[in-house]
Amino acid sequence: MIDILKKRDFLSSKTSLLQFLPSNLSELINGRETVEYDGIRLKSSYLIDIVHTLLIKYYTLSKNDIKINFFNLSSTILQRKYGNRYAFYFYYLMENNIIEIVSEYLVGSKSKTYALTDITLKSEILRYRNSDTVLLKKHKKSMLDNEIKSINYSPIELDIRKKLIDDLNYVSIDMTKSINILNQIESSESKSKNAYSVESIKLGDIFYNFDDFGRMHTNFTILKSDIRKSCLYIEDESIEELDIRNSQPLFLALILSKNLENIDSEEYKFFKNCVIKGEIYKYFMDECDVYDKKSVKELIYKVLFGRNKPNKENKIFKSLFPSIYKFIRAYKKKKGDYRTLAYLLQRSESNFLFNKFVKSLYEEIDGIRLFTIHDSVSYPTKYSKKVKDIFDREIKKLIKDVE
């Protein structure tokens, strides 16, 4: 176990940042404090920080087989963090095949889109203690500013966000159990990001970010479920995890219920009933000769979140729910961006999870502390009955909207 430290006390004593360091970048830097590029000395600590930031985004945003490897970075923010010569750091990283540019910014926009190269993603990912005093000072200020402002663009209510941030400070981890699970992970990428999160939690190096679409990303969201469920504690108490069954199909049904004019009524009724009963994944498994839930979830996610090209996943979904599939394609086409449906689904899920369910937990259970993993909530086991009663009540209200 670790001692729990309040955020402000921990930040004041913080002397370094735990960061990712790909081996291909480590070989370039070779232990030097600076590297020379185009007659300019670049700080190795800044190069590491840039790549670490992209890797954190990659690990946080990617899920299952859906990889997110494109990141819009504002020149204003980059200049504020790395100084007037920030562009040279990116030129150096691009010339050395660490990152690549996906698109230049448009007129009137201050953002370019970058991606990590395949070589970087396939490199061994080391961990590095970044002790740069300037970066550390800016990190502390950013964390405190975020706590005060609580990221005002998030659709999660402000008071809830503040409480969620504070609750992160009360989570501890059993290192012995965690290491045993880490040693059994075969994928180098999975092992690397999980080991990083385990070490960060042990050291109290807590990461959090609220995105525009209502999700809260933390050290815990990229942890393997086995570690989350068996190795984490809240105020030194064991925890349980409760999730929304077939969450994305459920919120799709909610969206469909408001757009029924071009959807076959019997088809919608069958889809809705499968979702409400929590049997939609089983139905796909039975009809498509798919034998595990994870594969079915990935199939459905690719239809909901992807470009709907004529591949196997889209053909299967279309064969089972043709008018719903037609709605999905038409909705994305009308909005002009295939990602808009995913954003709408995530906002709907977030509104229920945070502004209804979690809000009720905070209001009705005195002293409860918790953390979330996208569509699930983890909380001390002693609150199990109260949490489940509140969840059942709120999910019934949601189902009424679907019906």
C-alpha positions in Angstrom: 0.0 0.0 0.0 1.1 3.6 -0.4 0.3 6.6 1.8 -2.4 8.8 0.3 -1.2 12.4 -0.3 -3.5 15.3 -1.0 -2.8 16.8 -4.5 -1.5 20.2 -3.3 0.8 18.6 -0.8 2.1 16.1 -3.3 2.6 18.7 -6.0 4.6 20.9 -3.7 7.1 18.1 -3.0 7.2 16.7 -6.5 10.8 16.6 -8.0 10.2 14.8 -11.3 7.7 13.5 -13.8 7.4 9.8 -14.7 7.3 9.6 -18.5 7.4 7.3 -21.4 10.6 7.1 -23.4 10.6 5.0 -26.6 13.9 3.2 -27.1 14.4 4.8 -30.6 14.4 8.3 -29.0 16.5 7.1 -26.1 19.2 6.0 -28.6 19.2 9.4 -30.3 19.5 11.3 -27.0 22.0 8.8 -25.6 21.9 10.3 -22.1 22.8 13.8 -23.2 21.0 16.8 -21.7 20.9 18.6 -25.1 21.1 17.6 -28.8 22.1 20.0 -31.6 19.8 20.6 -34.6 20.2 23.2 -37.3 22.7 25.1 -35.1 20.3 25.1 -32.1 20.7 23.2 -28.8 17.5 21.3 -28.0 16.7 20.1 -24.5 16.4 16.3 -24.4 13.8 16.7 -21.6 11.5 18.7 -23.9 11.8 16.1 -26.7 10.9 13.3 -24.2 8.0 15.4 -22.9 6.5 15.9 -26.4 6.7 12.2 -27.3 5.4 11.2 -23.8 2.4 13.4 -24.3 1.6 11.8 -27.6 2.0 8.3 -26.2 -0.3 9.1 -23.3 -2.9 10.3 -25.8 -2.4 7.2 -27.9 -2.8 4.8 -25.0 -5.7 6.7 -23.5 -7.8 7.2 -26.6 -7.1 3.8 -28.3 -9.4 1.0 -27.3 -9.4 -2.7 -28.4 -8.7 -2.8 -32.1 -9.6 0.9 -32.7 -6.3 2.8 -32.7 -6.3 6.6 -32.4 -3.0 7.9 -33.7 -3.6 11.5 -34.8 -3.3 14.4 -32.5 -4.1 18.1 -33.0 -1.6 20.2 -31.2 -2.1 24.0 -30.8 0.9 26.1 -31.8 -0.1 28.6 -29.0 0.0 25.9 -26.3 3.2 24.4 -27.7 4.9 27.8 -27.7 3.8 28.5 -24.1 5.2 25.2 -23.0 8.4 24.8 -25.0 9.2 28.4 -26.0 9.5 30.3 -29.3 11.7 27.6 -30.8 9.2 24.8 -30.2 8.9 24.1 -34.0 12.6 22.9 -34.1 11.8 20.2 -31.6 9.1 18.9 -33.9 11.4 19.2 -37.0 14.0 17.1 -35.1 11.5 14.5 -34.1 10.1 14.2 -37.7 13.5 14.1 -39.4 14.5 11.3 -37.0 11.3 9.3 -37.7 9.9 9.6 -34.1 6.7 11.4 -35.2 5.2 12.4 -38.5 2.9 15.2 -39.6 -0.5 14.1 -40.8 -1.9 17.4 -42.0 -0.9 21.1 -42.0 -3.2 23.5 -40.3 -5.9 25.3 -42.2 -6.1 29.0 -42.6 -7.5 30.5 -39.4 -6.6 27.4 -37.4 -3.6 27.1 -35.1 -3.4 23.4 -34.9 -1.4 20.8 -36.9 -2.1 17.1 -36.8 0.7 14.8 -35.7 1.1 11.0 -35.4 3.6 8.6 -33.8 5.5 6.6 -36.4 5.2 2.8 -36.6 8.9 2.6 -35.6 8.2 4.5 -32.4 5.1 2.4 -31.6 7.0 -0.8 -32.2 10.0 0.3 -30.1 10.5 -0.8 -26.5 8.8 1.8 -24.4 11.1 2.7 -21.4 10.2 4.9 -18.5 12.0 8.1 -17.6 12.1 10.4 -14.6 12.0 13.9 -16.1 13.5 16.4 -13.6 13.5 19.5 -15.9 12.6 22.3 -13.5 10.8 24.4 -16.1 8.6 21.5 -17.2 7.9 20.6 -13.6 6.9 24.1 -12.7 4.5 24.3 -15.7 3.1 20.8 -14.9 2.3 21.9 -11.3 0.7 25.1 -12.5 -1.3 23.2 -15.1 -2.6 20.6 -12.6 -3.6 23.3 -10.1 -5.2 25.4 -12.9 -7.2 22.4 -14.1 -8.3 21.7 -10.5 -9.6 25.3 -10.2 -11.1 25.6 -13.7 -12.0 21.9 -13.9 -11.9 22.1 -17.7 -15.0 24.1 -18.5 -15.7 22.7 -21.9 -16.6 19.2 -20.5 -20.3 18.3 -20.5 -19.8 16.8 -17.0 -21.2 19.2 -14.4 -18.5 21.3 -12.7 -19.1 20.2 -9.1 -18.9 16.5 -10.1 -15.7 17.1 -12.0 -14.1 18.7 -8.9 -15.2 15.8 -6.7 -13.9 13.2 -9.2 -10.5 14.9 -9.3 -10.3 15.0 -5.5 -11.3 11.3 -5.2 -8.2 10.2 -7.3 -6.0 11.1 -4.4 -7.6 8.4 -2.2 -6.7 5.5 -4.5 -3.8 3.1 -3.6 -2.4 0.0 -5.2 -1.1 -3.4 -4.1 2.3 -3.6 -5.9 3.0 -7.3 -5.3 -0.3 -8.4 -6.9 0.1 -5.8 -9.7 3.6 -7.1 -10.6 2.4 -10.7 -10.7 -0.3 -9.7 -13.2 2.1 -7.6 -15.2 4.5 -10.5 -15.6 1.8 -12.5 -17.3 1.0 -9.9 -20.0 2.4 -11.0 -23.3 1.9 -7.9 -25.5 4.8 -5.5 -25.1 2.6 -2.5 -25.7 0.0 -3.6 -23.1 2.7 -4.4 -20.6 4.4 -1.1 -21.1 1.4 1.1 -20.6 0.1 -1.0 -17.6 3.5 -0.9 -15.9 3.6 2.9 -16.4 0.2 3.3 -14.8 1.0 1.0 -11.9 4.2 2.9 -11.2 2.4 6.3 -11.5 -0.3 5.3 -9.1 2.3 3.9 -6.6 4.2 7.3 -6.7 1.0 9.4 -6.6 1.8 10.7 -10.1 -1.8 11.0 -11.1 -2.9 11.9 -14.6 -6.4 13.2 -15.5 -8.0 14.8 -18.4 -11.7 15.6 -19.4 -12.3 15.5 -23.2 -14.9 17.4 -25.1 -17.2 14.4 -25.4 -17.8 13.7 -21.7 -15.1 11.2 -20.8 -12.6 11.4 -18.0 -9.2 9.9 -18.8 -6.9 8.9 -15.9 -4.1 6.5 -15.0 -6.9 4.0 -14.2 -8.6 4.0 -17.6 -5.6 2.4 -19.3 -5.1 -0.3 -16.6 -5.8 -3.9 -17.4 -9.1 -4.9 -15.8 -7.5 -7.6 -13.7 -5.2 -5.0 -12.0 -8.1 -2.5 -11.5 -10.4 -5.1 -9.9 -7.9 -6.9 -7.7 -5.1 -4.5 -6.9 -6.7 -1.1 -6.4 -8.2 0.3 -3.1 -10.1 3.4 -2.2 -9.1 4.7 1.3 -7.4 1.3 1.8 -10.7 -0.5 1.2 -11.4 -3.2 -1.4 -13.5 -2.0 -4.4 -16.2 -3.2 -6.8 -16.8 -2.2 -10.4 -20.3 -1.7 -11.8 -20.7 -1.0 -15.5 -23.6 -0.2 -17.9 -24.3 -3.4 -19.9 -24.0 -3.0 -23.7 -23.6 0.7 -23.1 -23.0 1.9 -26.7 -26.0 -0.2 -28.2 -28.1 1.1 -25.3 -27.4 4.7 -26.1 -27.8 4.0 -29.8 -31.3 2.8 -29.0 -31.9 6.1 -27.1 -30.9 8.0 -30.2 -33.0 5.8 -32.5 -36.1 6.4 -30.3 -36.0 10.0 -31.4 -35.5 9.2 -35.1 -38.0 6.4 -35.9 -39.4 7.8 -39.2 -37.1 5.8 -41.5 -36.5 2.8 -39.2 -38.5 -0.4 -39.5 -40.7 -0.6 -36.4 -40.4 -4.3 -35.8 -36.6 -4.2 -36.3 -36.3 -1.3 -33.8 -38.5 -3.1 -31.3 -36.4 -6.3 -31.5 -33.1 -4.3 -31.3 -34.5 -2.3 -28.3 -35.6 -5.4 -26.4 -32.3 -7.1 -27.0 -30.5 -4.0 -25.6 -32.8 -3.6 -22.6 -32.4 -7.2 -21.6 -28.6 -7.0 -22.1 -28.7 -9.7 -24.8 -27.5 -7.8 -27.9 -24.0 -9.2 -27.8 -25.4 -12.7 -27.4 -27.7 -12.3 -30.4 -24.7 -11.3 -32.6 -22.7 -14.2 -31.3 -25.6 -16.7 -32.1 -26.2 -15.3 -35.5 -22.7 -14.7 -36.7 -20.8 -17.7 -35.3 -18.7 -15.4 -33.2 -17.8 -17.1 -29.9 -16.5 -14.4 -27.6 -18.1 -11.1 -26.4 -15.0 -9.1 -27.0 -15.1 -9.8 -30.8 -18.7 -8.8 -31.0 -18.1 -5.6 -29.1 -15.3 -4.7 -31.5 -17.6 -5.5 -34.5 -20.3 -3.2 -33.3 -17.8 -0.5 -32.3 -16.3 -0.5 -35.9 -19.8 0.0 -37.3 -20.7 2.8 -34.9 -17.4 4.6 -34.8 -16.0 3.8 -38.3 -16.4 4.9 -41.9 -18.9 2.1 -42.8 -16.9 0.7 -45.7 -18.2 -2.6 -47.2 -16.1 -4.8 -44.9 -17.1 -7.9 -42.9 -18.3 -6.1 -39.8 -20.6 -3.7 -41.7 -22.0 -6.5 -43.8 -22.9 -8.5 -40.7 -24.5 -5.6 -38.9 -26.4 -4.6 -42.1 -27.7 -8.2 -42.6 -29.2 -8.2 -39.0 -30.4 -4.6 -38.7 -30.7 -3.2 -42.2 -32.8 0.0 -41.5 -30.7 0.8 -38.4 -27.5 0.4 -40.4 -29.0 2.7 -43.0 -29.8 5.3 -40.3 -26.2 5.1 -39.0 -24.7 5.7 -42.5 -27.2 8.5 -43.3 -26.6 10.2 -39.9 -22.8 10.3 -40.5 -23.2 11.5 -44.1 -25.7 14.3 -43.1 -23.3 15.6 -40.4 -20.3 15.4 -42.8 -18.0 13.5 -40.4 -18.1 9.8 -39.6 -17.1 10.5 -36.0 -20.2 12.5 -35.1 -22.2 9.5 -34.1 -19.4 8.3 -31.8 -19.3 11.7 -30.2 -23.1 11.8 -29.7 -23.0 8.3 -28.2 -20.2 9.2 -25.8 -22.0 12.4 -24.7 -25.2 10.5 -24.1 -23.3 7.9 -22.1 -21.4 10.6 -20.1 -24.6 12.5 -19.3 -26.1 9.4 -17.8 -23.0 8.1 -16.0 -21.8 11.4 -14.5 -24.7 13.9 -14.4 -27.3 11.3 -13.3 -25.7 8.2 -11.8 -22.5 9.5 -10.2 -24.3 12.7 -9.2 -26.9 10.6 -7.3 -24.2 8.6 -5.6 -22.5 11.8 -4.3 -25.8 13.2 -3.2 -27.2 10.1 -1.5 -24.2 8.3 0.0 -22.4 10.4 2.5 -18.6 10.2 2.2 -18.4 7.9 -0.9 -15.3 8.2 -3.0 -15.0 6.6 -6.4 -13.3 6.6 -9.9 -14.7 5.9 -13.3 -13.6 3.9 -16.3 -15.6 5.2 -19.2 -18.9 3.3 -18.8 -18.2 1.9 -15.3 -17.8 3.1 -11.7 -15.5 1.7 -9.1 -16.3 2.3 -5.4 -15.6 0.7 -1.9 -17.3 -2.6 -1.5 -19.1 -1.5 1.7 -21.4 0.7 -0.4 -22.3 -2.1 -2.7 -26.1 -2.4 -2.0 -26.7 1.4 -2.0 -24.8 1.8 -5.2 -26.6 -1.0 -7.0 -30.0 0.3 -5.8 -29.3 3.8 -7.1 -28.0 2.3 -10.4 -31.1 0.2 -10.9 -33.3 3.2 -10.3 -31.4 5.4 -12.7 -31.2 2.7 -15.4 -34.9 2.2 -15.2 -35.4 5.9 -15.9 -33.1 5.6 -18.9 -35.0 2.6 -20.3 -38.3 4.5 -20.0 -36.8 7.1 -22.4 -35.8 4.3 -24.8 -39.3 2.8 -24.7 
